[in-house]
Every structure is written in C-alpha cells, then in structure tokens.
C-alpha cells in the first residue's frame, strides 16, 4: 500500500530562521523586533549571529519556491512572522502592509508553481513589545493579541491557505524559553513553563473556534497544532523504568496533546505539580477538547529513559542516548540532543495514533551532521549522514503506514535551507539545500534529491 494520493511532501522552514537579509533590509521591510532580536542583541547566540541576517528568503522567495518545485516538492510548510505583520503585536496596533504583501506574494508564487501552502501562525517570534508590555506568554492578555493576529492571517491569506497550524512546538517556548532559559525570552523558572503552556493552549483553542465558525464554512480549510515529541525507550524492563517511559511521553507530548485531544492534563502532571498546574474552566475545556482537525507531529530522535532525578521539566526522569550496557544509540549529530535513531519513529507513530486516534501530519523531521559547518561546500553537498537519516526514518514511517495502519498524511523535511538554529546561531546545518551565508547562494545537497525521490516512488499516482 503506497502513501495516499493526496499526501503532502516537501520542506519546512520558520520565518525567523530564514527571512532576514540583514539589519537594513529588515528595518526597510517594516518588521518589528521579536524576542529573538533581543536575545541576539544580548549576545546569547553561540556564534554571535543575529536573527536579522539569516538566508534572505524575504528577498529571494521566488528563487526558493522555484528550487522546491525543481526538486519535486508538492507542498511547503512556512511560518508567518507576527512582528512582520503587526510590528508591536497588540490587538489595537497598526498593521505593516509590506508584511501582508510579502506573504501574499509568497503564497501566490507557491500556488503558481503548484505547491500547497501549509502555514504556521506562530513559530516562536513573539513581538518584543508584548514581552515588554506584560511579560509575553505569562499574561492572559497575550491570548487576545494572538487571536487578533491569527484573524488577520485568516482575513489576509485564508482564501488560498487551506492548511493551518496555530503553534509550532509550544513545549519549546515553555521549557526552553521559560524553564531552562536557553531560548528567548531566556527566563529560568519552575512556575512559568506551566503558565505559558496554558496560555498557548488557550490561544490555540480560541483561534480554532474562530476559524471553524467564521472561515471554515467559506474556505473549507483545516486547522491544527504541531507538537514536538521524541520516542522514549525504557532503560530496562523494570516496572519503575517502564513507568518512567510513560511519564516522559506524557510530560513531553501529553502535556499539550492530552488537553487538546482528550480534554485534560495528564494525571502525572497534576500529581507532580499540584496547584502550580493551571486549571481550565468548564467553558475552556469545551473549547480546548477537540480543537485540532489532525495531529501535527515534529520528531527528530529517540532517548533512553530511566526513573530518577528531580527535574520536573523532564517529569522527574533521566534521558540520554546511552543504554544500560554502556552502548550508544544512533549516529551522532552536531547537537547533543540529536542522534539518528530511525527505529524510534515507528514506535512513536504507533503510540500517538493509538492514544489520540487522529490523522497525523508529520511537519518536521531532520538532521544536522556533526562537523558540517567546518566542511568545505563540496563536502557538505554530499551529506551521507543526512541521506542515511532520511532513508532510515522514511522506511520506518512507511512501515508504520503499510504494516501498522497508521494514518500519515504529510512529511516535511527540516529544513529546506541551512539556517539560523536559534541559540546555536548559524553553526548547525539542518538544510537539504546548502546556504552560503555571505552571498546567500543556495545549492541542493544529495539529501534534497533523496527525500523527493522517495515520495516520487511511494506516493500513489
């Protein structure tokens, strides 16, 4: 059984990671500063790079769309930049018409080239003004501002965009931005993650309610959320480590997916956090439960999980890539959290599908090769470890579909271009297309061809 005839495949990106062409062009474009501009200006990126100069997609989107088309993609997942549309972010703040025009032009170009647009409304670039005004996602006020921003997206682009994601990986915003302090806005806290997550879930639910009532009847689109999560393999078969595996999956994935698909936070979080975990009102639960038309899934790796530790952000589990016998799983990457472990994705797809029983759209999956940023361009173009990663993961996804009956409807490789990898700056390269950061020249790597060839062979004609 091949993949569905209407299967969407291509590449994924995020606005903050690829759009910037330099300080002057970003100022000229009218984009307001985001929390990532502040993060960079505070010198928090590993290599000192800045989010305002990344891949110049803002100036080169036509070339980028043409390249995706030539590689064989049939869809493109991108994100819309909130501060590009509403520079100060607030519900009563003025709109930047240049920003509206940019995304209109991008969407029209995608459609002209026969690519289906798949749009993310929020991919971490909160307008800085809202962070400064009332502490961003810590405040329920941001929910109202977000819904107004989403409405602007639907009004401006909803006639042509039929696939919407409200949020990309709210887990990362909450845990890395407000827990460990490693991402913008760089807060370290054991209370903020639960509050910021709660507000993102509510913003998602109110937005979906708005879309379903006002836009779905005329545009017939679908809307959901994309959650990250990696498979956890237990350290051993003892009851406490089997329980740790379940706790980890529920703390990582279920924290967001359980309220959205099942109607309440997982019991493990309620027990662990007590009154630090916010409550939903009955009315909110009615909005939250069932507020996604599908399951949006980002996944990269697998970890070995054991009981122990007191880190609530990891649901009091210890996670790594080393087995009990001392051996390591998977091929190393340029990031300590990421190893290539293809067998984990099939297990994860089955776990998610069994628990939430929704069609799955895989919206990110990819690899950053160890030492790639130190390679010559010629070496980097022959990206064997990334080719191996994609082949291994795709074979396991195919098995989940064909042999296990999991309903998978899309796959977007992360990423189209080498780009700004958040706190790691321009170091790690995830692209299927090589980016020269001095000239902005793009060159497809072997992996881009491998990826698209797979879908050419396996999607029903």
Protein Blocks (a to p, Z undefined) as FASTA:
>chain_A
ZZdfklccdddddfklmmpgbjklmmmnopacdfklmmmmnopafnlpafklcnommmmm
mmmmmmmmmnopabdcddddfklmmmnopakbccdfklmmmmmmmmmmmmmnopacdddf
bgoiacfklmmmnopjmpmklmmmmmmmmmmmmmmmmmmmcbdcfbgckllmmmmmmmno
pacehiacfklmmmmmmmmmmmmmmmmmmmmmmmmmmnopacdddddddddddfblcfkl
mmmmmmmmmmmmmmmmmmmmnopacfklmmmnmmmlccddfklmmmmnopafbdcdddfb
dcdddeedjbfkloopacdfbdfkopaehjddfbfkbccdfklmmmmmmmmmmmnopacd
dfbdcdddehklmpcfklmmmgmklmmmmmmmmmmmmmmmmmnopacfbdcdddfbdcde
hjnommbacbfbdcdfklopacddfklmmmmmmmmmmgcZZ
